[in-house]
Amino acid sequence: INAEYMGRAALEKESSWLDTMECPHVALDAPYVQRDVKVYNNRAADGCDGDGLWTKYRRGDHQRILQRTAEHVGVRAGDRVFDWGCGCGHKLRWLHELYRVRGLGVDVSAVAVAHGNAHNASGALRFCVADGAALGWIPDAAFDHAISYGAIYHLPIGLQCRTLLEIMRIVRPGGVVWNGFCYHSSSPKSVWRECLEGRPGITWSFLGNWRSTGVRKYMGNYDLMVHRAANSTHPFFTAHPIEH
């Protein structure tokens, strides 16, 4: 029995969790959270009905990036997807439209999360206000894949590896974690090399730019993809050179 089969079996066992889950009741009092809450609540109030919380990319840019991300990750119809730093929930909603995924997004902005839940007509998605560095309330292998875009680098460097490992924990064996738009200045590649090199049961790589989407890649950032499988046969890793 291979790891991917076991992972999907574990996912089926936990499928009822997403149906019945409750958002955590936590105080967002960590300094790294408080730093961002006011900024992103203000952006959400003005931006959720437009381009979201971003100031650099427009909605159409994010849709193209999301579609290419889904292709690289290998999202399939009915998958369960976790979005760390989901903002207004646009990316999970687009994934639902494209692949009928079910999913959960977490963010520190209550305004953004409220928007996500208010625009979840299908009921297939959930959005929670949560400290993304504290995911102990989510069971192991609860999701097929996880995505995060332009979010994890907001954490203190000392928490970034630990948080990525927690995200990996809640993704089934055979699943993929996508950490997109990482800034060299606040999330240097050395953090991920120290975190991931030599760790058993995974294949990982830094990724190049997004020229093929028509979106101009901003200088000083990169993407990271982790497959929860050793000696990966994932189509992305067999078609692209691995960069560590």
Phi, psi and omega per residue, in radians:
I1 nan 2.105 -3.075
N2 -1.456 2.937 -3.041
A3 -1.124 -0.635 -3.116
E4 -1.159 -0.717 3.103
Y5 -1.071 -0.794 3.133
M6 -1.085 -0.659 3.138
G7 -1.130 -0.727 3.134
R8 -1.211 -0.587 3.070
A9 -1.115 -0.735 3.101
A10 -1.116 -0.647 3.128
L11 -1.100 -0.763 3.114
E12 -1.085 -0.663 3.129
K13 -1.100 -0.597 -3.099
E14 -1.659 0.073 -3.027
S15 -1.044 -0.579 -3.126
S16 -1.186 -0.384 3.131
W17 -1.065 -0.766 -3.137
L18 -1.165 -0.521 3.118
D19 -1.227 -0.603 -2.982
T20 -2.011 0.050 -3.035
M21 -1.063 2.684 3.006
E22 -2.132 2.478 3.114
C23 -1.136 2.583 -3.120
P24 -1.233 2.637 3.052
H25 -1.827 1.663 -3.040
V26 -2.253 2.616 3.035
A27 -1.539 2.126 -3.133
L28 -1.533 1.207 -3.023
D29 -1.888 0.036 3.092
A30 -1.159 2.458 -3.105
P31 -0.960 -0.681 -3.113
Y32 -1.207 -0.386 3.063
V33 -1.426 -0.844 -3.113
Q34 -1.010 -0.567 -3.141
R35 -1.040 -0.587 -3.002
D36 -1.784 -0.382 -2.987
V37 -1.020 -0.881 -3.083
K38 -1.104 -0.769 -3.121
V39 -1.028 -0.844 -3.026
Y40 -1.419 -0.438 2.968
N41 -1.110 -0.726 3.112
N42 -1.140 -0.749 3.120
R43 -1.125 -0.681 -3.123
A44 -1.141 -0.699 -3.134
A45 -1.030 -0.612 -3.111
D46 -1.673 -0.437 -2.902
G47 -1.947 -0.291 -3.013
C48 -1.094 -0.524 3.105
D49 -1.484 -0.028 3.126
G50 -2.081 -1.961 -3.058
D51 -1.604 0.054 3.139
G52 1.573 -2.676 -3.049
L53 -1.529 -0.039 -3.058
W54 -1.514 2.619 3.068
T55 -1.909 -0.206 -3.041
K56 -1.785 -0.611 -3.091
Y57 -1.947 2.666 3.077
R58 -1.737 2.946 -3.070
R59 -0.953 -0.774 3.138
G60 -1.077 -0.633 3.074
D61 -1.062 -0.806 -3.118
H62 -1.128 -0.628 3.111
Q63 -1.124 -0.729 3.124
R64 -1.159 -0.731 3.101
I65 -1.096 -0.763 -3.128
L66 -1.096 -0.732 3.133
Q67 -1.113 -0.743 3.125
R68 -1.196 -0.681 3.076
T69 -1.023 -0.809 -3.128
A70 -1.068 -0.658 3.099
E71 -1.150 -0.789 3.130
H72 -1.107 -0.775 -3.100
V73 -1.186 -0.633 -3.090
G74 1.605 0.644 3.117
V75 -1.091 2.394 -3.140
R76 -2.164 2.822 -3.130
A77 -0.957 2.302 3.089
G78 1.465 -0.024 3.126
D79 -1.074 2.731 3.021
R80 -1.824 2.204 -2.999
V81 -2.193 2.369 3.084
F82 -1.847 2.320 3.136
D83 -2.065 1.923 -3.132
W84 -1.547 2.066 -3.057
G85 1.339 0.931 -2.943
C86 -1.298 -0.238 -3.087
G87 1.023 -2.306 -3.065
C88 -1.373 -0.062 3.094
G89 1.566 0.168 -3.086
H90 -1.010 -0.807 -3.015
K91 -1.153 -0.716 3.091
L92 -1.145 -0.660 3.119
R93 -1.133 -0.716 3.094
W94 -1.128 -0.700 3.094
L95 -1.093 -0.644 3.100
H96 -1.150 -0.716 3.123
E97 -1.125 -0.662 -3.085
L98 -1.416 -0.694 -2.962
Y99 -2.220 0.036 -3.071
R100 0.970 0.657 3.117
V101 -1.218 2.794 2.888
R102 -1.904 2.666 -3.073
G103 -2.959 3.010 3.115
L104 -2.336 2.320 3.031
G105 -2.089 2.486 3.078
V106 -2.170 2.553 3.130
D107 -2.765 2.784 3.119
V108 -1.498 -0.218 -3.104
S109 -1.565 1.940 3.122
A110 -1.142 -0.558 3.135
V111 -1.165 -0.765 3.126
A112 -1.148 -0.754 -3.135
V113 -1.110 -0.713 3.109
A114 -1.064 -0.684 3.105
H115 -1.109 -0.785 3.129
G116 -1.014 -0.814 -3.130
N117 -1.193 -0.583 -3.132
A118 -1.250 -0.368 -3.113
H119 -1.953 0.593 -3.132
N120 -1.946 1.158 -3.025
A121 -1.091 -0.556 -3.080
S122 -1.320 -0.387 -3.059
G123 1.319 0.120 -3.088
A124 -1.476 -0.176 -3.058
L125 -2.134 2.661 3.047
R126 -2.305 2.544 3.115
F127 -2.293 2.335 -3.068
C128 -2.274 2.491 2.905
V129 -1.368 2.163 -3.076
A130 -2.784 2.713 2.970
D131 -1.415 1.934 -3.057
G132 -1.143 -0.244 3.091
A133 -1.516 0.014 -3.134
A134 -2.267 1.500 -3.050
L135 -1.867 0.320 -3.084
G136 -1.073 -0.312 3.139
W137 -1.368 -0.133 3.129
I138 -1.770 2.256 -3.093
P139 -1.261 2.829 3.071
D140 -1.017 2.541 2.970
A141 0.955 0.608 -3.112
A142 -1.383 -0.269 -3.046
F143 -2.296 2.715 3.017
D144 -1.310 -0.738 -3.075
H145 -2.548 2.851 3.044
A146 -2.362 2.484 3.072
I147 -2.218 2.648 3.006
S148 -2.656 2.345 -3.080
Y149 -2.341 2.026 3.104
G150 1.082 0.687 -3.031
A151 -2.302 -0.857 -3.022
I152 -1.081 -0.513 -3.133
Y153 -1.157 -0.214 3.070
H154 -1.268 -0.347 3.113
L155 -1.256 2.679 2.952
P156 -0.978 2.529 -3.088
I157 -0.938 -0.653 -3.107
G158 -1.147 -0.263 3.141
L159 -1.798 -0.178 -2.994
Q160 -1.176 -0.800 3.124
C161 -1.113 -0.838 -3.112
R162 -1.009 -0.692 -3.136
T163 -1.207 -0.729 3.094
L164 -1.072 -0.714 3.126
L165 -1.118 -0.614 3.069
E166 -1.168 -0.697 3.083
I167 -1.106 -0.713 3.087
M168 -1.076 -0.632 -3.134
R169 -1.072 -0.665 -3.052
I170 -1.525 0.028 3.037
V171 -1.792 2.400 -3.082
R172 -1.145 2.702 2.938
P173 -0.961 2.336 -3.045
G174 1.641 -0.189 3.117
G175 -1.515 3.037 -3.058
V176 -2.188 2.451 2.994
V177 -1.958 2.208 -3.132
W178 -1.990 2.039 3.096
N179 -1.959 1.712 -3.012
G180 -1.753 2.736 3.065
F181 0.962 1.098 3.074
C182 -1.649 2.316 3.091
Y183 -1.516 2.311 3.065
H184 -1.015 -0.657 -3.032
S185 -1.207 -0.602 -3.100
S186 -1.964 -0.137 3.103
S187 -2.567 1.189 -3.060
P188 -1.117 2.664 -3.131
K189 -1.029 -0.470 3.139
S190 -1.047 -0.535 3.100
V191 -1.046 -0.775 -3.073
W192 -1.365 -0.570 3.060
R193 -1.080 -0.818 3.133
E194 -1.118 -0.612 -3.091
C195 -1.284 -0.699 -2.908
L196 -1.911 -0.454 -3.087
E197 -1.095 2.250 3.120
G198 1.441 -0.039 3.136
R199 -1.339 2.224 -3.058
P200 -1.267 2.694 2.974
G201 1.394 0.252 3.127
I202 -2.405 2.760 2.931
T203 -2.228 2.350 -3.069
W204 -2.524 2.787 -3.136
S205 -2.808 2.570 2.888
F206 -1.356 2.695 -3.102
L207 -2.086 2.758 3.127
G208 -1.461 -2.690 -2.977
N209 -1.562 -3.091 -3.023
W210 -1.926 0.516 -3.067
R211 -1.004 -0.569 -3.087
S212 -1.210 -0.223 3.102
T213 -1.611 -0.167 -3.045
G214 1.435 0.123 3.137
V215 -1.757 2.236 3.130
R216 -1.254 2.141 -3.133
K217 -1.387 2.240 -3.135
Y218 -1.311 2.520 -3.090
M219 -1.118 2.580 3.015
G220 1.437 0.387 3.079
N221 -2.460 2.933 -3.072
Y222 -2.757 3.021 3.099
D223 -2.100 2.756 -3.131
L224 -2.320 2.316 3.130
M225 -2.201 2.278 -3.135
V226 -2.177 2.170 3.073
H227 -1.830 2.209 -3.138
R228 -1.373 1.154 3.105
A229 -2.828 2.326 3.025
A230 -1.373 2.659 3.140
N231 0.844 0.944 -2.971
S232 -1.023 2.396 2.957
T233 -1.893 0.276 3.095
H234 -1.009 2.374 -3.077
P235 -0.939 -0.606 -3.128
F236 -1.134 -0.775 -3.062
F237 -1.293 -0.429 3.087
T238 -1.436 -0.309 -3.100
A239 -1.801 -0.219 -3.080
H240 -2.252 2.549 3.067
P241 -1.162 2.467 3.129
I242 -1.474 2.288 3.123
E243 -2.063 2.146 3.080
H244 -1.981 nan nan
